[in-house]
Amino acid sequence: GTGIKVFFVTPEGREIMIEGNEGDSILDLAHANNIDLEGACEGSVACSTCHVIVDPEHYELLDPPEEDEEDMLDLAFGLEETSRLGCQVLLRKDLDGIRVRIP
């Protein structure tokens, strides 16, 4: 298939590979595949519960976060330099193989 591969790393360190389609968000994929990533506000950037830590090489490819995402990330548990909200990371072809860690 032409799926875009995403590697989720669970808080326990287990790695789960999921294939998504262009335009899917990390949060959509997690929910569709029973990955334990909460999204309390359903992707409306009103919470930080879908916070993931993106591999640096892929983080560089992402559009920079909008101000509302930055504000929510400030409240996120375990914030790191490459933290993003999963609802704001949309799959593209060039992100194939992206790894995101759930804090």
Sequence and secondary structure as in RCSB ss.txt:
>XXXX:A:sequence
GTGIKVFFVTPEGREIMIEGNEGDSILDLAHANNIDLEGACEGSVACSTCHVIVDPEHYELLDPPEEDEEDMLDL
AFGLEETSRLGCQVLLRKDLDGIRVRIP
>XXXX:A:secstr
   EEEEEE TTS EEEEEE TT BHHHHHHHTT     TTTTSSS STTEEEE HHHHTTS    HHHHHHHHT
 TT  TTEEEGGG B  GGGTTEEEE  
